[in-house]
Amino acid sequence: MYNSLDERDIKILFAIADRETDNTEVIHEETDIPKSTVHYRLQNLKEEGVITNDLYELDLDKVGLGLTIISEVWAEFDEGYHERVGEQLADIEGVNQVYFTMGDTDFVLLGRLTSRDMVEKLVEEYESIDEINRTSSKFVISTIKTSEGIGTLRNYDQASFLEAHGFADDAE
């Protein structure tokens, strides 16, 4: 994890999330940080891997990925199984997120799919992995809240985020 974020970096990230742009003029207007500083900071955040892309986020429903499935997977315990089985699960078409978890469930997977046929194929592919003992999948009926990419920052109060990083949010 990049641990060198300072207060200006955090304010720039929140401005990008709030205004949905990385335009230096817009970020300057939002933060009162000089445009040249914003430009320099953005370059550093990209070079350090904090900003990983150009923010081309998609409305997955509009591109035809309207079915969300959440799957729990139980696998046979063996040395290194979490990496081996996790990689196999991650390679299945339609699986967007794979989490190795603590507790009774070994993996939790999230997938965005186009059709019920694709769901059936997905579950068949889970079951084709030898180490998998059992799966349980659920359709999402409606999405109440989802955050992906930099928009995730909208789920936090900037002042409490700054405080969590050891900064006081000075009055602007």
C-alpha positions as CSV (number, residue, x, y, z in Angstrom):
1,M,0.0,0.0,0.0
2,Y,1.2,3.5,-0.9
3,N,1.6,5.1,2.6
4,S,2.8,8.5,1.5
5,L,-0.6,10.1,0.9
6,D,-0.8,13.5,2.4
7,E,-3.7,15.9,3.0
8,R,-3.4,17.4,-0.5
9,D,-3.3,14.0,-2.2
10,I,-6.5,13.0,-0.3
11,K,-8.3,16.2,-1.2
12,I,-7.3,15.7,-4.9
13,L,-8.7,12.2,-4.8
14,F,-11.9,13.3,-3.2
15,A,-12.3,16.1,-5.8
16,I,-11.8,13.5,-8.6
17,A,-14.5,11.3,-7.0
18,D,-16.9,14.2,-6.4
19,R,-16.5,16.0,-9.7
20,E,-15.9,12.8,-11.8
21,T,-13.0,14.3,-13.7
22,D,-9.2,14.6,-13.3
23,N,-9.2,18.0,-15.0
24,T,-6.7,20.1,-13.2
25,E,-8.8,23.3,-13.5
26,V,-11.8,21.6,-12.0
27,I,-9.8,20.1,-9.1
28,H,-8.2,23.5,-8.4
29,E,-11.6,25.0,-8.2
30,E,-12.8,22.3,-5.8
31,T,-9.7,22.3,-3.6
32,D,-8.0,25.7,-4.0
33,I,-4.7,23.7,-4.6
34,P,-2.7,25.4,-7.3
35,K,-3.2,23.9,-10.8
36,S,0.5,23.2,-11.2
37,T,0.5,21.4,-7.8
38,V,-2.6,19.4,-8.8
39,H,-0.9,18.3,-12.1
40,Y,2.3,17.3,-10.3
41,R,0.4,15.4,-7.6
42,L,-1.7,13.6,-10.2
43,Q,1.4,12.5,-12.0
44,N,2.9,11.2,-8.8
45,L,-0.3,9.4,-7.8
46,K,-0.3,7.6,-11.2
47,E,3.4,6.8,-11.0
48,E,3.0,5.3,-7.5
49,G,0.0,3.2,-8.6
50,V,-2.5,5.0,-6.4
51,I,-4.4,6.0,-9.5
52,T,-4.3,2.9,-11.7
53,N,-6.2,4.0,-14.9
54,D,-8.0,6.8,-16.6
55,L,-11.3,6.3,-14.7
56,Y,-13.3,4.8,-17.6
57,E,-15.9,3.3,-15.3
58,L,-18.9,1.6,-16.9
59,D,-22.6,1.4,-16.1
60,L,-22.6,-2.5,-16.2
61,D,-26.3,-2.6,-16.7
62,K,-26.1,-0.5,-19.8
63,V,-23.4,-2.7,-21.3
64,G,-25.5,-5.8,-20.9
65,L,-24.1,-7.2,-17.6
66,G,-27.3,-6.8,-15.7
67,L,-27.3,-10.0,-13.7
68,T,-25.2,-10.0,-10.5
69,I,-24.5,-13.3,-8.8
70,I,-22.8,-13.8,-5.4
71,S,-21.3,-17.2,-4.9
72,E,-19.9,-18.9,-1.8
73,V,-17.4,-21.7,-2.5
74,W,-16.2,-24.4,-0.1
75,A,-13.0,-26.2,-1.1
76,E,-10.8,-29.0,0.0
77,F,-8.2,-27.8,2.5
78,D,-4.6,-28.4,1.3
79,E,-1.4,-26.5,1.5
80,G,-1.6,-23.5,-0.9
81,Y,-5.2,-24.4,-2.0
82,H,-6.4,-20.8,-1.5
83,E,-4.0,-19.6,-4.2
84,R,-4.4,-22.5,-6.6
85,V,-8.2,-22.7,-6.3
86,G,-8.6,-18.9,-6.2
87,E,-6.7,-18.5,-9.4
88,Q,-8.9,-21.1,-11.1
89,L,-12.0,-19.4,-9.9
90,A,-10.7,-16.0,-11.1
91,D,-10.1,-17.4,-14.6
92,I,-13.8,-18.3,-15.1
93,E,-15.5,-16.0,-17.5
94,G,-18.0,-13.7,-15.7
95,V,-16.2,-13.8,-12.3
96,N,-15.2,-10.2,-11.5
97,Q,-14.1,-10.5,-7.9
98,V,-12.7,-13.4,-5.8
99,Y,-12.2,-13.2,-2.1
100,F,-10.5,-15.8,0.1
101,T,-12.3,-15.5,3.4
102,M,-12.1,-16.6,7.0
103,G,-14.8,-18.7,8.6
104,D,-16.9,-21.5,7.2
105,T,-16.8,-20.3,3.6
106,D,-13.5,-20.5,1.7
107,F,-14.2,-18.1,-1.2
108,V,-16.8,-15.4,-2.0
109,L,-17.2,-14.5,-5.7
110,L,-19.0,-11.7,-7.4
111,G,-19.9,-11.9,-11.1
112,R,-21.7,-9.7,-13.5
113,L,-23.4,-11.8,-16.3
114,T,-25.5,-11.3,-19.4
115,S,-28.1,-14.2,-19.0
116,R,-29.3,-17.1,-17.0
117,D,-27.5,-19.4,-19.5
118,M,-24.3,-17.7,-18.5
119,V,-25.1,-18.3,-14.8
120,E,-25.6,-22.0,-15.5
121,K,-22.3,-22.2,-17.3
122,L,-20.5,-20.3,-14.5
123,V,-21.8,-22.7,-11.8
124,E,-20.8,-25.7,-14.0
125,E,-17.3,-24.3,-14.2
126,Y,-17.1,-23.9,-10.4
127,E,-18.1,-27.5,-10.0
128,S,-15.5,-28.7,-12.6
129,I,-12.7,-27.7,-10.3
130,D,-11.6,-30.9,-8.5
131,E,-10.9,-29.2,-5.1
132,I,-14.4,-27.6,-4.8
133,N,-16.7,-29.5,-2.5
134,R,-19.8,-27.3,-2.6
135,T,-21.1,-24.0,-3.9
136,S,-24.1,-21.7,-3.1
137,S,-25.0,-19.0,-5.5
138,K,-27.5,-16.2,-5.2
139,F,-29.0,-13.8,-7.7
140,V,-29.1,-10.1,-6.8
141,I,-32.7,-8.9,-7.1
142,S,-31.9,-5.2,-7.0
143,T,-28.7,-3.2,-6.2
144,I,-29.2,-0.8,-3.3
145,K,-25.6,0.5,-3.3
146,T,-22.4,-0.3,-5.2
147,S,-19.1,1.5,-5.4
148,E,-16.3,0.8,-7.8
149,G,-13.2,2.7,-8.7
150,I,-12.5,6.1,-7.3
151,G,-16.3,6.6,-6.8
152,T,-15.7,4.4,-3.6
153,L,-14.5,7.6,-1.9
154,R,-18.0,9.0,-2.1
155,N,-18.9,6.5,0.6
156,Y,-16.6,8.3,3.1
157,D,-16.7,11.7,4.7
158,Q,-13.5,13.6,3.7
159,A,-12.9,14.9,7.2
160,S,-13.0,11.5,8.8
161,F,-10.9,10.0,6.0
162,L,-8.3,12.7,6.6
163,E,-8.4,12.1,10.3
164,A,-7.9,8.3,9.8
165,H,-4.8,9.2,7.9
166,G,-3.5,11.4,10.7
167,F,-4.5,14.8,9.2
168,A,-6.8,17.4,10.6
169,D,-9.2,18.8,8.0
170,D,-8.3,22.5,8.1
171,A,-11.1,25.0,7.3
172,E,-10.8,26.1,3.7
